[in-house]
Amino acid sequence: MTMKFSQFYMPYKLNRPLTQQEKDYQLYQGKPTRLTGKTGEYMIEYDTVIRMNSTYMETVDKYYRNKGFVSSLFATSFFCCLGMDLFFMVDTILRCFNGDYKSLLGFFIFQPGGMVILYFSGKLILKEWFATTHYPIRFNRKTQMIHVYRFNGTVLSVPWKDVFFTLTESRGRMKEWCIDGHILADDQETVLDTFSLGFSEVFRELMPGYWEFIRCYMEEDGLQEQADIILLCPPIEQKKEGYIFGLQYLMRMNSRLDWFVELINFPFDLITSIARYIAMQTSKIPKWPQEVEDACQVDPNDLTNVSAANNPVHLWRHILANQTLEEYQAINDRLSLAHARLKEKIAMAHSTDK
């Protein structure tokens, strides 16, 4: 399991020029993205959509997928260190009562190191616990605005056309790719602000398909086809994620071949799911400002309305890729037809483009 740490644990680099890599990997609004490769030839939303209708689409942040992983690691170190500190403290006190004051020297030598571990472990735990359940991104199709719920609780609202989107590779050892949106200065070169879309992945070829799904929602006439592509929505709209779904989300599989990998990952997923549940239950639910809600009023007769209410009835079967042959074939036919129709619509809409 990987986790991209930039911004959540290390702030974005701002007030700097665009890098050459960012320019080379720019993703453009206003024109279709060429999707190639066996793993990246389809547009897909990777179970990130919370709700989609004709007015707006709301997605999770890119950290939601692995939420609980980091806090499970550092909570283990925190409580182990705390237990050892308490043990040595009590042991030292008892020794002093018995006249053994030499143990004080060892206690005061090692105590600062323990305090440092406790401080930094606790600080990283609080990035997930007692924070916010998730940090949604809302794309308003009608007003052509993007609303980003930021980690400090503020909301960034920016016109869709004004954002410089690009593929970005994470810093550090845990390499992942994500899609960053940069707000540029008037010189179209200096980065003033940055946010990330709701999906990150080790394989770069998977990213354009996600971008094209977002772009099509904002620019193309294919809402029904995109609705058919969405198979699973996190049930976190105005409520906290439950334990079972959190575990299911961590365990999602693409095929039965993934069962062998999951046998290895399951103990880690189980530990992560506990930390994830603690994070969800101790954190607040994000609330959009009234002006954002006012701009996102939905037509009561809207024919497009996708949410967790549309999730598969047999959710465990879907998570474990263990559907019946009939269910699997129905899903495959639905996706194939939706992709074909959407591809045809996009081709027709851009047939006159040079």
C-alpha positions as CSV (number, residue, x, y, z in Angstrom):
1,M,0.0,0.0,0.0
2,T,1.4,3.4,-1.0
3,M,0.7,6.8,0.3
4,K,1.6,10.1,-1.2
5,F,2.7,12.5,1.5
6,S,3.1,15.8,-0.3
7,Q,0.9,18.6,1.0
8,F,-0.9,16.5,3.7
9,Y,2.4,16.1,5.5
10,M,4.6,18.5,3.5
11,P,3.2,21.8,2.1
12,Y,3.1,22.4,-1.6
13,K,5.9,24.5,-3.0
14,L,4.4,27.9,-3.9
15,N,5.6,31.2,-5.3
16,R,7.9,29.3,-7.7
17,P,8.0,28.9,-11.5
18,L,6.5,25.8,-13.2
19,T,9.0,23.0,-13.7
20,Q,9.8,21.6,-17.1
21,Q,8.2,18.3,-16.1
22,E,4.9,20.1,-15.2
23,K,4.9,21.8,-18.6
24,D,5.7,18.5,-20.4
25,Y,2.8,16.7,-18.6
26,Q,0.2,19.4,-18.8
27,L,-3.4,18.2,-19.1
28,Y,-5.5,20.5,-21.3
29,Q,-9.0,21.7,-20.9
30,G,-11.1,22.1,-24.0
31,K,-9.9,19.0,-25.9
32,P,-10.0,15.2,-25.5
33,T,-7.1,13.4,-23.9
34,R,-5.6,10.5,-25.8
35,L,-5.9,7.4,-23.7
36,T,-3.5,4.6,-24.5
37,G,-2.1,1.4,-23.0
38,K,-3.8,-1.8,-21.8
39,T,-4.3,-0.3,-18.3
40,G,-5.1,3.2,-19.1
41,E,-7.2,3.1,-22.3
42,Y,-10.5,3.9,-20.6
43,M,-11.7,6.9,-18.6
44,I,-12.6,5.8,-15.1
45,E,-13.3,7.4,-11.8
46,Y,-11.7,4.8,-9.5
47,D,-14.6,4.9,-6.9
48,T,-13.9,8.5,-6.0
49,V,-17.2,10.1,-6.8
50,I,-19.4,10.9,-3.8
51,R,-22.3,12.3,-5.8
52,M,-22.9,13.3,-9.4
53,N,-25.8,15.1,-10.9
54,S,-26.3,17.6,-13.7
55,T,-25.2,20.5,-11.6
56,Y,-22.1,19.3,-9.7
57,M,-19.9,16.3,-9.1
58,E,-18.2,15.9,-5.7
59,T,-15.2,13.6,-5.2
60,V,-13.0,12.6,-2.4
61,D,-9.5,13.8,-1.9
62,K,-6.5,11.6,-3.0
63,Y,-5.7,10.7,0.7
64,Y,-9.1,9.2,1.3
65,R,-8.2,5.9,-0.3
66,N,-5.5,5.0,2.2
67,K,-6.8,6.9,5.2
68,G,-5.8,5.2,8.4
69,F,-2.6,3.7,7.0
70,V,-0.3,6.4,8.3
71,S,-2.0,6.8,11.7
72,S,-1.9,3.0,12.2
73,L,1.9,3.1,11.8
74,F,2.5,6.1,14.0
75,A,-0.1,5.1,16.6
76,T,1.8,1.9,17.1
77,S,5.1,3.7,17.6
78,F,3.3,6.3,19.8
79,F,1.7,3.9,22.2
80,C,4.7,1.6,22.3
81,C,6.9,4.5,23.2
82,L,4.4,5.8,25.7
83,G,4.1,2.4,27.4
84,M,7.9,2.1,27.6
85,D,8.2,5.6,29.0
86,L,5.6,5.0,31.7
87,F,7.2,1.6,32.6
88,F,10.7,3.2,33.0
89,M,9.2,6.1,34.9
90,V,7.5,3.9,37.4
91,D,10.6,1.6,37.6
92,T,12.9,4.5,38.2
93,I,10.6,5.9,40.9
94,L,10.5,2.5,42.7
95,R,14.3,2.2,42.5
96,C,14.7,5.7,44.0
97,F,12.4,4.7,46.9
98,N,14.8,1.8,47.5
99,G,17.8,4.1,47.5
100,D,19.0,3.3,43.9
101,Y,19.5,6.8,42.5
102,K,21.8,5.6,39.7
103,S,18.8,4.7,37.6
104,L,17.9,8.4,37.4
105,L,20.9,9.1,35.1
106,G,19.7,6.5,32.6
107,F,16.1,7.8,32.8
108,F,17.1,11.4,32.0
109,I,19.4,10.3,29.2
110,F,16.7,8.3,27.3
111,Q,13.7,10.4,28.2
112,P,14.3,13.2,25.7
113,G,14.5,10.7,22.9
114,G,11.2,9.2,23.9
115,M,9.6,12.6,24.1
116,V,10.8,13.4,20.6
117,I,9.2,10.2,19.3
118,L,6.0,10.9,21.1
119,Y,5.8,14.4,19.8
120,F,6.4,13.6,16.1
121,S,4.3,10.5,16.2
122,G,1.4,12.3,17.8
123,K,1.7,15.2,15.4
124,L,1.4,12.8,12.4
125,I,-1.5,10.8,14.0
126,L,-3.4,14.1,14.4
127,K,-3.2,14.6,10.6
128,E,-5.9,11.8,10.4
129,W,-7.4,11.6,13.9
130,F,-9.4,14.6,15.3
131,A,-9.2,16.3,11.9
132,T,-11.7,16.1,9.0
133,T,-13.2,12.9,7.7
134,H,-12.3,13.8,4.1
135,Y,-11.5,16.9,2.0
136,P,-14.0,17.0,-0.9
137,I,-13.6,18.6,-4.3
138,R,-16.7,19.8,-6.0
139,F,-16.9,20.5,-9.8
140,N,-19.8,22.7,-10.7
141,R,-20.7,21.9,-14.3
142,K,-23.1,24.8,-14.7
143,T,-21.0,27.6,-13.3
144,Q,-17.7,26.1,-14.5
145,M,-16.2,26.5,-11.0
146,I,-14.1,24.1,-8.9
147,H,-14.5,24.2,-5.1
148,V,-11.7,22.6,-3.0
149,Y,-12.1,21.9,0.7
150,R,-8.6,22.5,1.9
151,F,-6.8,20.9,4.8
152,N,-7.0,24.0,7.0
153,G,-10.8,24.2,6.7
154,T,-10.9,27.0,4.1
155,V,-12.4,26.6,0.7
156,L,-10.7,27.5,-2.6
157,S,-13.0,28.4,-5.4
158,V,-11.5,28.9,-8.9
159,P,-12.8,28.9,-12.5
160,W,-12.3,25.6,-14.3
161,K,-10.6,27.3,-17.2
162,D,-8.1,29.2,-15.0
163,V,-6.4,26.1,-13.6
164,F,-3.2,24.7,-15.0
165,F,-3.5,20.9,-14.6
166,T,-0.6,18.6,-14.8
167,L,0.7,15.1,-13.9
168,T,3.0,15.3,-10.9
169,E,5.3,12.7,-9.4
170,S,5.6,12.7,-5.7
171,R,8.8,13.5,-3.9
172,G,10.5,11.0,-1.6
173,R,10.8,7.2,-1.7
174,M,7.2,6.4,-2.1
175,K,6.7,7.4,-5.7
176,E,3.2,8.0,-6.9
177,W,1.6,10.1,-9.6
178,C,-1.3,12.5,-9.1
179,I,-3.0,15.3,-10.9
180,D,-2.2,18.7,-9.5
181,G,-4.1,21.9,-10.3
182,H,-2.0,25.1,-10.2
183,I,-3.3,28.6,-9.8
184,L,-0.9,30.8,-11.8
185,A,0.0,34.4,-11.6
186,D,-0.6,36.8,-14.5
187,D,2.7,35.8,-16.0
188,Q,1.3,32.2,-16.4
189,E,4.5,30.9,-15.0
190,T,4.5,31.5,-11.2
191,V,2.6,29.0,-9.0
192,L,0.5,30.8,-6.4
193,D,-1.6,28.0,-5.1
194,T,-2.0,24.2,-5.7
195,F,-4.6,21.5,-5.1
196,S,-4.7,17.8,-6.1
197,L,-7.5,15.8,-7.7
198,G,-9.0,12.8,-5.9
199,F,-6.8,10.0,-7.2
200,S,-3.1,9.0,-7.1
201,E,-1.4,5.9,-8.4
202,V,2.0,4.3,-8.9
203,F,1.4,3.8,-12.6
204,R,1.4,7.0,-14.6
205,E,-0.6,5.5,-17.5
206,L,-3.7,5.3,-15.2
207,M,-3.9,9.0,-14.6
208,P,-5.1,10.4,-18.0
209,G,-8.2,8.2,-17.7
210,Y,-9.1,9.8,-14.5
211,W,-8.4,13.3,-15.8
212,E,-10.6,12.6,-18.9
213,F,-13.5,11.6,-16.7
214,I,-13.3,14.9,-14.8
215,R,-12.8,16.9,-18.0
216,C,-15.7,15.2,-19.7
217,Y,-18.0,16.0,-16.8
218,M,-17.1,19.7,-17.0
219,E,-17.1,20.0,-20.8
220,E,-18.8,17.2,-22.7
221,D,-22.4,16.1,-23.3
222,G,-22.2,12.6,-21.7
223,L,-23.7,12.7,-18.3
224,Q,-25.7,9.5,-18.6
225,E,-22.7,7.6,-20.0
226,Q,-20.5,8.8,-17.1
227,A,-23.2,7.9,-14.6
228,D,-23.1,4.3,-16.0
229,I,-19.3,4.2,-15.5
230,I,-19.6,4.9,-11.8
231,L,-19.9,1.6,-9.9
232,L,-19.2,2.5,-6.3
233,C,-19.7,5.8,-4.3
234,P,-18.3,6.3,-0.8
235,P,-21.3,6.7,1.5
236,I,-19.8,9.8,3.3
237,E,-22.1,12.6,2.1
238,Q,-22.9,14.6,5.2
239,K,-22.1,11.6,7.4
240,K,-19.2,9.6,8.7
241,E,-17.9,6.4,7.1
242,G,-18.8,3.2,9.0
243,Y,-16.3,0.6,9.9
244,I,-17.4,-2.1,7.4
245,F,-17.3,0.2,4.4
246,G,-13.9,1.5,5.4
247,L,-12.6,-2.1,5.5
248,Q,-14.3,-2.8,2.2
249,Y,-12.8,0.3,0.5
250,L,-9.4,-0.7,1.6
251,M,-9.9,-4.2,0.2
252,R,-11.3,-3.4,-3.2
253,M,-10.3,-5.8,-5.9
254,N,-10.3,-5.7,-9.7
255,S,-10.4,-9.5,-10.3
256,R,-10.2,-12.8,-8.5
257,L,-6.5,-12.8,-9.2
258,D,-6.2,-10.1,-6.5
259,W,-7.3,-12.6,-3.9
260,F,-3.7,-13.9,-3.6
261,V,-2.4,-10.4,-3.0
262,E,-5.1,-9.7,-0.5
263,L,-4.2,-12.8,1.6
264,I,-0.9,-11.0,2.2
265,N,-2.4,-7.5,2.6
266,F,-5.4,-8.5,4.7
267,P,-3.6,-8.2,8.1
268,F,-2.4,-4.7,7.2
269,D,-5.8,-3.8,5.9
270,L,-7.4,-5.0,9.1
271,I,-5.0,-2.9,11.2
272,T,-5.5,0.1,8.9
273,S,-9.3,-0.2,9.1
274,I,-9.2,0.2,12.8
275,A,-7.1,3.3,12.6
276,R,-9.3,4.5,9.8
277,Y,-12.5,4.0,11.9
278,I,-10.9,6.0,14.7
279,A,-10.0,8.7,12.3
280,M,-13.6,8.9,10.9
281,Q,-15.3,8.8,14.3
282,T,-13.0,11.5,15.9
283,S,-13.0,13.9,12.9
284,K,-15.6,16.4,11.8
285,I,-17.7,16.2,8.7
286,P,-16.7,18.9,6.1
287,K,-19.3,21.5,5.5
288,W,-19.4,23.7,2.4
289,P,-20.0,27.5,2.9
290,Q,-23.5,28.7,2.1
291,E,-22.4,30.5,-1.0
292,V,-21.0,27.2,-2.5
293,E,-24.3,25.4,-1.6
294,D,-26.3,28.2,-3.2
295,A,-24.3,27.9,-6.4
296,C,-24.9,24.1,-6.4
297,Q,-28.7,24.0,-6.2
298,V,-29.9,20.8,-8.0
299,D,-33.0,20.6,-10.1
300,P,-35.5,18.4,-8.2
301,N,-36.3,16.7,-11.6
302,D,-32.7,16.0,-12.5
303,L,-32.5,12.8,-14.3
304,T,-28.8,12.3,-13.3
305,N,-28.3,11.5,-9.7
306,V,-25.6,9.1,-8.7
307,S,-24.6,8.5,-5.1
308,A,-24.1,5.7,-2.6
309,A,-27.8,4.9,-2.9
310,N,-26.8,3.3,-6.3
311,N,-24.1,1.1,-4.9
312,P,-24.3,-2.6,-5.6
313,V,-26.7,-4.6,-3.5
314,H,-24.2,-7.4,-2.8
315,L,-21.4,-5.1,-1.9
316,W,-19.0,-7.7,-0.5
317,R,-19.3,-9.6,-3.8
318,H,-18.4,-6.4,-5.7
319,I,-15.5,-5.6,-3.3
320,L,-14.1,-9.1,-3.6
321,A,-14.7,-9.3,-7.4
322,N,-16.8,-12.4,-6.7
323,Q,-19.9,-11.6,-8.6
324,T,-21.9,-14.3,-10.4
325,L,-21.2,-14.7,-14.1
326,E,-24.4,-13.0,-14.9
327,E,-23.6,-10.0,-12.7
328,Y,-20.1,-9.7,-14.0
329,Q,-21.3,-9.8,-17.6
330,A,-24.0,-7.2,-16.9
331,I,-21.4,-4.8,-15.4
332,N,-19.0,-5.4,-18.3
333,D,-21.7,-4.8,-20.9
334,R,-22.8,-1.6,-19.1
335,L,-19.2,-0.3,-19.0
336,S,-18.4,-1.2,-22.6
337,L,-21.6,0.4,-23.9
338,A,-21.0,3.5,-21.8
339,H,-17.4,3.9,-23.0
340,A,-18.4,3.3,-26.6
341,R,-21.2,5.8,-26.6
342,L,-19.2,8.4,-24.7
343,K,-16.2,8.0,-27.1
344,E,-18.6,8.4,-30.0
345,K,-20.1,11.6,-28.6
346,I,-16.7,13.1,-27.9
347,A,-15.5,12.3,-31.4
348,M,-18.5,14.0,-32.9
349,A,-18.2,17.0,-30.7
350,H,-14.6,17.5,-31.7
351,S,-14.8,16.4,-35.3
352,T,-14.1,19.9,-36.6
353,D,-11.1,20.5,-34.2
354,K,-7.8,20.9,-35.9
